[in-house]
Amino acid sequence: MLQYKVVELSDVTDLTIEETLNDFTAKGWKFDTLQFAMRDSSRRPAMAFVIFTKEVD
C-alpha cells in the first residue's frame, strides 16, 4: 500500500525546500511532487506543498 505525506511550507526558500527534502528522504520517504501556491500580486510563491510517498505493509 502506498502512503502519502504532504508537508506545507509557508516560508518558501531554497533552504526550506532543501531542508524538507533532506529531512523526509532521510526518514525513508520518497520525493513525489512539489506544488507552489502563487499570489496574484507577486511572482514569489506564497506557499509550497512537498509531497512524499512510502510503501507500507
mmCIF file of the N, C-alpha and C atoms, coordinates in Angstrom:
data_MODEL
# 
_entry.id   MODEL 
# 
loop_
_atom_site.group_PDB 
_atom_site.id 
_atom_site.type_symbol 
_atom_site.label_atom_id 
_atom_site.label_alt_id 
_atom_site.label_comp_id 
_atom_site.label_asym_id 
_atom_site.label_entity_id 
_atom_site.label_seq_id 
_atom_site.pdbx_PDB_ins_code 
_atom_site.Cartn_x 
_atom_site.Cartn_y 
_atom_site.Cartn_z 
_atom_site.occupancy 
_atom_site.B_iso_or_equiv 
_atom_site.pdbx_formal_charge 
_atom_site.auth_seq_id 
_atom_site.auth_comp_id 
_atom_site.auth_asym_id 
_atom_site.auth_atom_id 
_atom_site.pdbx_PDB_model_num 
ATOM 1   N N  . MET A 1 1  ? 0.850  -1.177 0.000  1.00 0.00 ? 1  MET A N  1 
ATOM 2   C CA . MET A 1 1  ? 0.000  0.000  0.000  1.00 0.00 ? 1  MET A CA 1 
ATOM 3   C C  . MET A 1 1  ? 0.899  1.245  0.000  1.00 0.00 ? 1  MET A C  1 
ATOM 4   N N  . LEU A 1 2  ? 0.492  2.233  -0.730 1.00 0.00 ? 2  LEU A N  1 
ATOM 5   C CA . LEU A 1 2  ? 1.251  3.472  -0.844 1.00 0.00 ? 2  LEU A CA 1 
ATOM 6   C C  . LEU A 1 2  ? 0.693  4.501  0.137  1.00 0.00 ? 2  LEU A C  1 
ATOM 7   N N  . GLN A 1 3  ? 1.576  5.066  0.949  1.00 0.00 ? 3  GLN A N  1 
ATOM 8   C CA . GLN A 1 3  ? 1.195  6.098  1.913  1.00 0.00 ? 3  GLN A CA 1 
ATOM 9   C C  . GLN A 1 3  ? 1.762  7.424  1.443  1.00 0.00 ? 3  GLN A C  1 
ATOM 10  N N  . TYR A 1 4  ? 0.990  8.493  1.631  1.00 0.00 ? 4  TYR A N  1 
ATOM 11  C CA . TYR A 1 4  ? 1.409  9.829  1.218  1.00 0.00 ? 4  TYR A CA 1 
ATOM 12  C C  . TYR A 1 4  ? 1.685  10.706 2.429  1.00 0.00 ? 4  TYR A C  1 
ATOM 13  N N  . LYS A 1 5  ? 2.620  11.646 2.270  1.00 0.00 ? 5  LYS A N  1 
ATOM 14  C CA . LYS A 1 5  ? 2.937  12.651 3.286  1.00 0.00 ? 5  LYS A CA 1 
ATOM 15  C C  . LYS A 1 5  ? 2.980  13.988 2.577  1.00 0.00 ? 5  LYS A C  1 
ATOM 16  N N  . VAL A 1 6  ? 2.202  14.958 3.058  1.00 0.00 ? 6  VAL A N  1 
ATOM 17  C CA . VAL A 1 6  ? 2.185  16.301 2.479  1.00 0.00 ? 6  VAL A CA 1 
ATOM 18  C C  . VAL A 1 6  ? 2.747  17.271 3.513  1.00 0.00 ? 6  VAL A C  1 
ATOM 19  N N  . VAL A 1 7  ? 3.771  18.008 3.115  1.00 0.00 ? 7  VAL A N  1 
ATOM 20  C CA . VAL A 1 7  ? 4.406  18.979 4.003  1.00 0.00 ? 7  VAL A CA 1 
ATOM 21  C C  . VAL A 1 7  ? 4.157  20.368 3.428  1.00 0.00 ? 7  VAL A C  1 
ATOM 22  N N  . GLU A 1 8  ? 3.557  21.231 4.241  1.00 0.00 ? 8  GLU A N  1 
ATOM 23  C CA . GLU A 1 8  ? 3.248  22.601 3.821  1.00 0.00 ? 8  GLU A CA 1 
ATOM 24  C C  . GLU A 1 8  ? 4.373  23.528 4.257  1.00 0.00 ? 8  GLU A C  1 
ATOM 25  N N  . LEU A 1 9  ? 4.864  24.316 3.332  1.00 0.00 ? 9  LEU A N  1 
ATOM 26  C CA . LEU A 1 9  ? 5.896  25.305 3.633  1.00 0.00 ? 9  LEU A CA 1 
ATOM 27  C C  . LEU A 1 9  ? 5.307  26.698 3.428  1.00 0.00 ? 9  LEU A C  1 
ATOM 28  N N  . SER A 1 10 ? 5.277  27.489 4.490  1.00 0.00 ? 10 SER A N  1 
ATOM 29  C CA . SER A 1 10 ? 4.794  28.859 4.346  1.00 0.00 ? 10 SER A CA 1 
ATOM 30  C C  . SER A 1 10 ? 5.945  29.820 4.066  1.00 0.00 ? 10 SER A C  1 
ATOM 31  N N  . ASP A 1 11 ? 7.158  29.422 4.427  1.00 0.00 ? 11 ASP A N  1 
ATOM 32  C CA . ASP A 1 11 ? 8.362  30.179 4.103  1.00 0.00 ? 11 ASP A CA 1 
ATOM 33  C C  . ASP A 1 11 ? 9.043  29.448 2.946  1.00 0.00 ? 11 ASP A C  1 
ATOM 34  N N  . VAL A 1 12 ? 8.826  29.910 1.729  1.00 0.00 ? 12 VAL A N  1 
ATOM 35  C CA . VAL A 1 12 ? 9.296  29.206 0.536  1.00 0.00 ? 12 VAL A CA 1 
ATOM 36  C C  . VAL A 1 12 ? 10.631 29.796 0.075  1.00 0.00 ? 12 VAL A C  1 
ATOM 37  N N  . THR A 1 13 ? 11.704 29.113 0.459  1.00 0.00 ? 13 THR A N  1 
ATOM 38  C CA . THR A 1 13 ? 13.042 29.500 0.012  1.00 0.00 ? 13 THR A CA 1 
ATOM 39  C C  . THR A 1 13 ? 13.771 28.234 -0.414 1.00 0.00 ? 13 THR A C  1 
ATOM 40  N N  . ASP A 1 14 ? 14.889 28.410 -1.081 1.00 0.00 ? 14 ASP A N  1 
ATOM 41  C CA . ASP A 1 14 ? 15.669 27.241 -1.469 1.00 0.00 ? 14 ASP A CA 1 
ATOM 42  C C  . ASP A 1 14 ? 16.122 26.452 -0.242 1.00 0.00 ? 14 ASP A C  1 
ATOM 43  N N  . LEU A 1 15 ? 16.416 27.139 0.848  1.00 0.00 ? 15 LEU A N  1 
ATOM 44  C CA . LEU A 1 15 ? 16.877 26.456 2.057  1.00 0.00 ? 15 LEU A CA 1 
ATOM 45  C C  . LEU A 1 15 ? 15.770 25.643 2.726  1.00 0.00 ? 15 LEU A C  1 
ATOM 46  N N  . THR A 1 16 ? 14.544 26.198 2.819  1.00 0.00 ? 16 THR A N  1 
ATOM 47  C CA . THR A 1 16 ? 13.464 25.446 3.453  1.00 0.00 ? 16 THR A CA 1 
ATOM 48  C C  . THR A 1 16 ? 13.065 24.238 2.610  1.00 0.00 ? 16 THR A C  1 
ATOM 49  N N  . ILE A 1 17 ? 13.087 24.392 1.295  1.00 0.00 ? 17 ILE A N  1 
ATOM 50  C CA . ILE A 1 17 ? 12.774 23.255 0.422  1.00 0.00 ? 17 ILE A CA 1 
ATOM 51  C C  . ILE A 1 17 ? 13.855 22.187 0.561  1.00 0.00 ? 17 ILE A C  1 
ATOM 52  N N  . GLU A 1 18 ? 15.111 22.603 0.554  1.00 0.00 ? 18 GLU A N  1 
ATOM 53  C CA . GLU A 1 18 ? 16.232 21.665 0.683  1.00 0.00 ? 18 GLU A CA 1 
ATOM 54  C C  . GLU A 1 18 ? 16.197 20.925 2.024  1.00 0.00 ? 18 GLU A C  1 
ATOM 55  N N  . GLU A 1 19 ? 15.943 21.654 3.112  1.00 0.00 ? 19 GLU A N  1 
ATOM 56  C CA . GLU A 1 19 ? 15.867 21.034 4.436  1.00 0.00 ? 19 GLU A CA 1 
ATOM 57  C C  . GLU A 1 19 ? 14.734 20.016 4.504  1.00 0.00 ? 19 GLU A C  1 
ATOM 58  N N  . THR A 1 20 ? 13.585 20.364 3.942  1.00 0.00 ? 20 THR A N  1 
ATOM 59  C CA . THR A 1 20 ? 12.438 19.455 3.942  1.00 0.00 ? 20 THR A CA 1 
ATOM 60  C C  . THR A 1 20 ? 12.738 18.197 3.144  1.00 0.00 ? 20 THR A C  1 
ATOM 61  N N  . LEU A 1 21 ? 13.315 18.357 1.955  1.00 0.00 ? 21 LEU A N  1 
ATOM 62  C CA . LEU A 1 21 ? 13.661 17.192 1.138  1.00 0.00 ? 21 LEU A CA 1 
ATOM 63  C C  . LEU A 1 21 ? 14.666 16.293 1.853  1.00 0.00 ? 21 LEU A C  1 
ATOM 64  N N  . ASN A 1 22 ? 15.704 16.877 2.420  1.00 0.00 ? 22 ASN A N  1 
ATOM 65  C CA . ASN A 1 22 ? 16.725 16.087 3.110  1.00 0.00 ? 22 ASN A CA 1 
ATOM 66  C C  . ASN A 1 22 ? 16.171 15.400 4.353  1.00 0.00 ? 22 ASN A C  1 
ATOM 67  N N  . ASP A 1 23 ? 15.330 16.092 5.110  1.00 0.00 ? 23 ASP A N  1 
ATOM 68  C CA . ASP A 1 23 ? 14.774 15.544 6.344  1.00 0.00 ? 23 ASP A CA 1 
ATOM 69  C C  . ASP A 1 23 ? 13.883 14.332 6.072  1.00 0.00 ? 23 ASP A C  1 
ATOM 70  N N  . PHE A 1 24 ? 12.943 14.482 5.154  1.00 0.00 ? 24 PHE A N  1 
ATOM 71  C CA . PHE A 1 24 ? 11.981 13.406 4.933  1.00 0.00 ? 24 PHE A CA 1 
ATOM 72  C C  . PHE A 1 24 ? 12.551 12.241 4.129  1.00 0.00 ? 24 PHE A C  1 
ATOM 73  N N  . THR A 1 25 ? 13.474 12.491 3.214  1.00 0.00 ? 25 THR A N  1 
ATOM 74  C CA . THR A 1 25 ? 14.090 11.369 2.496  1.00 0.00 ? 25 THR A CA 1 
ATOM 75  C C  . THR A 1 25 ? 14.994 10.572 3.431  1.00 0.00 ? 25 THR A C  1 
ATOM 76  N N  . ALA A 1 26 ? 15.604 11.229 4.411  1.00 0.00 ? 26 ALA A N  1 
ATOM 77  C CA . ALA A 1 26 ? 16.406 10.519 5.411  1.00 0.00 ? 26 ALA A CA 1 
ATOM 78  C C  . ALA A 1 26 ? 15.529 9.619  6.286  1.00 0.00 ? 26 ALA A C  1 
ATOM 79  N N  . LYS A 1 27 ? 14.245 9.947  6.396  1.00 0.00 ? 27 LYS A N  1 
ATOM 80  C CA . LYS A 1 27 ? 13.298 9.141  7.178  1.00 0.00 ? 27 LYS A CA 1 
ATOM 81  C C  . LYS A 1 27 ? 12.643 8.045  6.341  1.00 0.00 ? 27 LYS A C  1 
ATOM 82  N N  . GLY A 1 28 ? 13.089 7.874  5.098  1.00 0.00 ? 28 GLY A N  1 
ATOM 83  C CA . GLY A 1 28 ? 12.570 6.799  4.264  1.00 0.00 ? 28 GLY A CA 1 
ATOM 84  C C  . GLY A 1 28 ? 11.478 7.186  3.281  1.00 0.00 ? 28 GLY A C  1 
ATOM 85  N N  . TRP A 1 29 ? 11.083 8.444  3.269  1.00 0.00 ? 29 TRP A N  1 
ATOM 86  C CA . TRP A 1 29 ? 10.074 8.913  2.319  1.00 0.00 ? 29 TRP A CA 1 
ATOM 87  C C  . TRP A 1 29 ? 10.728 9.177  0.973  1.00 0.00 ? 29 TRP A C  1 
ATOM 88  N N  . LYS A 1 30 ? 9.983  8.936  -0.106 1.00 0.00 ? 30 LYS A N  1 
ATOM 89  C CA . LYS A 1 30 ? 10.466 9.210  -1.465 1.00 0.00 ? 30 LYS A CA 1 
ATOM 90  C C  . LYS A 1 30 ? 9.778  10.468 -1.978 1.00 0.00 ? 30 LYS A C  1 
ATOM 91  N N  . PHE A 1 31 ? 10.570 11.396 -2.513 1.00 0.00 ? 31 PHE A N  1 
ATOM 92  C CA . PHE A 1 31 ? 10.017 12.631 -3.067 1.00 0.00 ? 31 PHE A CA 1 
ATOM 93  C C  . PHE A 1 31 ? 9.121  12.307 -4.251 1.00 0.00 ? 31 PHE A C  1 
ATOM 94  N N  . ASP A 1 32 ? 7.943  12.939 -4.280 1.00 0.00 ? 32 ASP A N  1 
ATOM 95  C CA . ASP A 1 32 ? 6.995  12.719 -5.372 1.00 0.00 ? 32 ASP A CA 1 
ATOM 96  C C  . ASP A 1 32 ? 6.757  14.002 -6.170 1.00 0.00 ? 32 ASP A C  1 
ATOM 97  N N  . THR A 1 33 ? 6.319  15.072 -5.495 1.00 0.00 ? 33 THR A N  1 
ATOM 98  C CA . THR A 1 33 ? 5.913  16.285 -6.206 1.00 0.00 ? 33 THR A CA 1 
ATOM 99  C C  . THR A 1 33 ? 6.162  17.525 -5.352 1.00 0.00 ? 33 THR A C  1 
ATOM 100 N N  . LEU A 1 34 ? 6.371  18.644 -6.030 1.00 0.00 ? 34 LEU A N  1 
ATOM 101 C CA . LEU A 1 34 ? 6.459  19.941 -5.367 1.00 0.00 ? 34 LEU A CA 1 
ATOM 102 C C  . LEU A 1 34 ? 5.470  20.872 -6.066 1.00 0.00 ? 34 LEU A C  1 
ATOM 103 N N  . GLN A 1 35 ? 4.508  21.396 -5.295 1.00 0.00 ? 35 GLN A N  1 
ATOM 104 C CA . GLN A 1 35 ? 3.485  22.288 -5.850 1.00 0.00 ? 35 GLN A CA 1 
ATOM 105 C C  . GLN A 1 35 ? 3.592  23.648 -5.179 1.00 0.00 ? 35 GLN A C  1 
ATOM 106 N N  . PHE A 1 36 ? 3.453  24.709 -5.961 1.00 0.00 ? 36 PHE A N  1 
ATOM 107 C CA . PHE A 1 36 ? 3.514  26.062 -5.432 1.00 0.00 ? 36 PHE A CA 1 
ATOM 108 C C  . PHE A 1 36 ? 2.136  26.704 -5.476 1.00 0.00 ? 36 PHE A C  1 
ATOM 109 N N  . ALA A 1 37 ? 1.811  27.475 -4.440 1.00 0.00 ? 37 ALA A N  1 
ATOM 110 C CA . ALA A 1 37 ? 0.602  28.304 -4.410 1.00 0.00 ? 37 ALA A CA 1 
ATOM 111 C C  . ALA A 1 37 ? 1.067  29.742 -4.597 1.00 0.00 ? 37 ALA A C  1 
ATOM 112 N N  . MET A 1 38 ? 0.625  30.358 -5.673 1.00 0.00 ? 38 MET A N  1 
ATOM 113 C CA . MET A 1 38 ? 1.115  31.685 -6.040 1.00 0.00 ? 38 MET A CA 1 
ATOM 114 C C  . MET A 1 38 ? 0.172  32.780 -5.540 1.00 0.00 ? 38 MET A C  1 
ATOM 115 N N  . ARG A 1 39 ? 0.755  33.952 -5.321 1.00 0.00 ? 39 ARG A N  1 
ATOM 116 C CA . ARG A 1 39 ? -0.022 35.163 -5.017 1.00 0.00 ? 39 ARG A CA 1 
ATOM 117 C C  . ARG A 1 39 ? -0.323 35.875 -6.324 1.00 0.00 ? 39 ARG A C  1 
ATOM 118 N N  . ASP A 1 40 ? -1.434 36.561 -6.365 1.00 0.00 ? 40 ASP A N  1 
ATOM 119 C CA . ASP A 1 40 ? -1.773 37.320 -7.567 1.00 0.00 ? 40 ASP A CA 1 
ATOM 120 C C  . ASP A 1 40 ? -0.842 38.506 -7.764 1.00 0.00 ? 40 ASP A C  1 
ATOM 121 N N  . SER A 1 41 ? -0.392 39.097 -6.672 1.00 0.00 ? 41 SER A N  1 
ATOM 122 C CA . SER A 1 41 ? 0.371  40.335 -6.752 1.00 0.00 ? 41 SER A CA 1 
ATOM 123 C C  . SER A 1 41 ? 1.891  40.136 -6.763 1.00 0.00 ? 41 SER A C  1 
ATOM 124 N N  . SER A 1 42 ? 2.354  38.897 -6.775 1.00 0.00 ? 42 SER A N  1 
ATOM 125 C CA . SER A 1 42 ? 3.789  38.664 -6.675 1.00 0.00 ? 42 SER A CA 1 
ATOM 126 C C  . SER A 1 42 ? 4.199  37.459 -7.517 1.00 0.00 ? 42 SER A C  1 
ATOM 127 N N  . ARG A 1 43 ? 5.458  37.455 -7.932 1.00 0.00 ? 43 ARG A N  1 
ATOM 128 C CA . ARG A 1 43 ? 5.991  36.312 -8.669 1.00 0.00 ? 43 ARG A CA 1 
ATOM 129 C C  . ARG A 1 43 ? 6.511  35.232 -7.719 1.00 0.00 ? 43 ARG A C  1 
ATOM 130 N N  . ARG A 1 44 ? 6.675  35.582 -6.439 1.00 0.00 ? 44 ARG A N  1 
ATOM 131 C CA . ARG A 1 44 ? 7.154  34.612 -5.446 1.00 0.00 ? 44 ARG A CA 1 
ATOM 132 C C  . ARG A 1 44 ? 5.979  33.799 -4.918 1.00 0.00 ? 44 ARG A C  1 
ATOM 133 N N  . PRO A 1 45 ? 6.197  32.510 -4.710 1.00 0.00 ? 45 PRO A N  1 
ATOM 134 C CA . PRO A 1 45 ? 5.110  31.679 -4.180 1.00 0.00 ? 45 PRO A CA 1 
ATOM 135 C C  . PRO A 1 45 ? 4.771  32.037 -2.734 1.00 0.00 ? 45 PRO A C  1 
ATOM 136 N N  . ALA A 1 46 ? 3.502  31.979 -2.411 1.00 0.00 ? 46 ALA A N  1 
ATOM 137 C CA . ALA A 1 46 ? 3.051  32.236 -1.047 1.00 0.00 ? 46 ALA A CA 1 
ATOM 138 C C  . ALA A 1 46 ? 3.275  31.001 -0.171 1.00 0.00 ? 46 ALA A C  1 
ATOM 139 N N  . MET A 1 47 ? 3.116  29.833 -0.770 1.00 0.00 ? 47 MET A N  1 
ATOM 140 C CA . MET A 1 47 ? 3.279  28.575 -0.056 1.00 0.00 ? 47 MET A CA 1 
ATOM 141 C C  . MET A 1 47 ? 3.777  27.514 -1.022 1.00 0.00 ? 47 MET A C  1 
ATOM 142 N N  . ALA A 1 48 ? 4.289  26.438 -0.442 1.00 0.00 ? 48 ALA A N  1 
ATOM 143 C CA . ALA A 1 48 ? 4.665  25.282 -1.242 1.00 0.00 ? 48 ALA A CA 1 
ATOM 144 C C  . ALA A 1 48 ? 4.195  24.030 -0.518 1.00 0.00 ? 48 ALA A C  1 
ATOM 145 N N  . PHE A 1 49 ? 3.845  23.020 -1.284 1.00 0.00 ? 49 PHE A N  1 
ATOM 146 C CA . PHE A 1 49 ? 3.451  21.729 -0.741 1.00 0.00 ? 49 PHE A CA 1 
ATOM 147 C C  . PHE A 1 49 ? 4.400  20.682 -1.316 1.00 0.00 ? 49 PHE A C  1 
ATOM 148 N N  . VAL A 1 50 ? 5.131  20.027 -0.427 1.00 0.00 ? 50 VAL A N  1 
ATOM 149 C CA . VAL A 1 50 ? 6.073  18.992 -0.832 1.00 0.00 ? 50 VAL A CA 1 
ATOM 150 C C  . VAL A 1 50 ? 5.411  17.657 -0.525 1.00 0.00 ? 50 VAL A C  1 
ATOM 151 N N  . ILE A 1 51 ? 5.301  16.811 -1.540 1.00 0.00 ? 51 ILE A N  1 
ATOM 152 C CA . ILE A 1 51 ? 4.586  15.541 -1.392 1.00 0.00 ? 51 ILE A CA 1 
ATOM 153 C C  . ILE A 1 51 ? 5.568  14.385 -1.506 1.00 0.00 ? 51 ILE A C  1 
ATOM 154 N N  . PHE A 1 52 ? 5.469  13.487 -0.520 1.00 0.00 ? 52 PHE A N  1 
ATOM 155 C CA . PHE A 1 52 ? 6.325  12.311 -0.447 1.00 0.00 ? 52 PHE A CA 1 
ATOM 156 C C  . PHE A 1 52 ? 5.462  11.064 -0.427 1.00 0.00 ? 52 PHE A C  1 
ATOM 157 N N  . THR A 1 53 ? 6.038  9.931  -0.792 1.00 0.00 ? 53 THR A N  1 
ATOM 158 C CA . THR A 1 53 ? 5.345  8.642  -0.709 1.00 0.00 ? 53 THR A CA 1 
ATOM 159 C C  . THR A 1 53 ? 6.242  7.626  -0.016 1.00 0.00 ? 53 THR A C  1 
ATOM 160 N N  . LYS A 1 54 ? 5.593  6.577  0.506  1.00 0.00 ? 54 LYS A N  1 
ATOM 161 C CA . LYS A 1 54 ? 6.324  5.478  1.141  1.00 0.00 ? 54 LYS A CA 1 
ATOM 162 C C  . LYS A 1 54 ? 5.472  4.221  1.032  1.00 0.00 ? 54 LYS A C  1 
ATOM 163 N N  . GLU A 1 55 ? 6.119  3.104  0.706  1.00 0.00 ? 55 GLU A N  1 
ATOM 164 C CA . GLU A 1 55 ? 5.433  1.812  0.688  1.00 0.00 ? 55 GLU A CA 1 
ATOM 165 C C  . GLU A 1 55 ? 5.303  1.289  2.108  1.00 0.00 ? 55 GLU A C  1 
ATOM 166 N N  . VAL A 1 56 ? 4.094  0.891  2.496  1.00 0.00 ? 56 VAL A N  1 
ATOM 167 C CA . VAL A 1 56 ? 3.852  0.305  3.810  1.00 0.00 ? 56 VAL A CA 1 
ATOM 168 C C  . VAL A 1 56 ? 3.097  -0.995 3.644  1.00 0.00 ? 56 VAL A C  1 
ATOM 169 N N  . ASP A 1 57 ? 3.234  -1.853 4.627  1.00 0.00 ? 57 ASP A N  1 
ATOM 170 C CA . ASP A 1 57 ? 2.538  -3.156 4.600  1.00 0.00 ? 57 ASP A CA 1 
ATOM 171 C C  . ASP A 1 57 ? 1.086  -3.031 5.000  1.00 0.00 ? 57 ASP A C  1 
# 
